[in-house]
Amino acid sequence: MSVAYFVIGFLLGNGMPHFVFGAAGRTFRSPFGRHSPPRANLLWGLANFVAMSLLLAWQARLARPTAGDLLWLGIGYWVAVALFGLFIRWFLPADSDARTGAERE
């Protein structure tokens, strides 16, 4: 089922920046608000990874993934990464410098 593998890839690509920003102790946009604290982002990234893992385990129990399924997983991942890259300024707090990643004083 290609749609499920697209979602699996998207969850992986979406979870990474939230987890990394949270682990680095940086403020980052999450579903909980524009200025979400690092802990909220860390938990949101982990929630994405857990959902991805559960969906992957469920799909693997139904049938062995095909090359097409893995292609859709990759497409879902790269769509999430591309959206993040294109709209990085929308995800960062207004008081940070997107080019350097440093917070303004």
C-alpha positions in Angstrom: 0.0 0.0 0.0 1.9 3.0 -1.3 -0.1 5.7 0.6 0.9 4.1 4.0 4.6 4.1 2.9 4.4 7.7 1.8 3.0 8.6 5.3 5.8 6.5 7.0 8.4 8.5 5.0 6.7 11.8 5.8 6.6 11.0 9.5 10.3 10.2 9.5 11.1 13.5 7.6 8.8 15.5 9.9 10.1 14.0 13.1 13.8 14.7 12.5 13.9 18.5 12.7 11.6 18.5 15.7 13.7 15.9 17.5 17.0 17.6 16.6 15.9 21.1 17.6 14.4 19.7 20.9 17.6 17.7 21.6 19.7 20.8 20.9 17.6 22.9 23.4 16.3 25.2 20.7 12.9 26.8 20.3 11.1 25.6 17.2 7.5 25.7 15.8 5.4 22.6 16.6 1.7 21.8 16.5 1.6 23.3 20.0 2.6 26.8 18.9 5.2 29.0 17.1 7.5 29.3 20.2 7.3 25.7 21.4 9.9 24.8 24.1 12.6 22.3 23.3 10.9 19.6 25.4 7.7 19.9 23.4 9.6 19.5 20.1 11.6 16.6 21.5 8.4 14.8 22.4 6.7 15.7 19.1 9.7 14.3 17.2 9.5 11.1 19.3 5.8 10.9 18.7 6.4 11.0 14.9 9.0 8.3 15.2 6.7 6.1 17.3 3.8 6.6 14.8 6.1 5.8 11.9 7.4 2.6 13.6 3.9 1.4 14.4 2.7 2.1 10.9 5.7 0.4 9.4 5.3 -2.7 11.7 1.6 -2.9 10.7 2.4 -2.6 7.0 5.2 -5.2 7.2 2.8 -7.7 8.9 0.3 -7.3 6.0 2.8 -7.9 3.3 6.5 -7.6 2.6 7.4 -4.1 1.2 8.0 -4.0 -2.5 10.4 -1.7 -4.3 7.5 0.5 -5.2 6.6 0.8 -1.5 10.1 1.8 -0.6 10.1 4.4 -3.4 6.9 5.9 -1.9 8.6 5.9 1.5 11.5 7.9 0.0 9.2 10.3 -1.7 7.3 11.0 1.5 10.5 11.6 3.3 11.8 14.0 0.7 8.5 15.9 0.5 8.8 16.5 4.3 12.4 17.6 4.0 11.7 19.8 1.0 8.7 21.5 2.8 10.9 22.1 5.8 13.7 23.5 3.6 11.5 25.8 1.6 9.6 27.2 4.6 12.4 27.3 7.2 11.7 30.9 8.2 8.1 29.9 9.0 9.2 27.3 11.4 11.8 29.3 13.3 10.8 31.9 15.9 10.8 35.5 14.8 13.8 36.4 17.0 16.2 33.9 15.4 18.5 34.2 12.4 17.7 31.5 9.9 21.1 31.7 8.2 23.2 31.1 11.2 20.7 29.4 13.5 21.7 31.8 16.3 19.0 33.5 18.4 19.1 37.3 18.4 19.7 39.1 21.7 
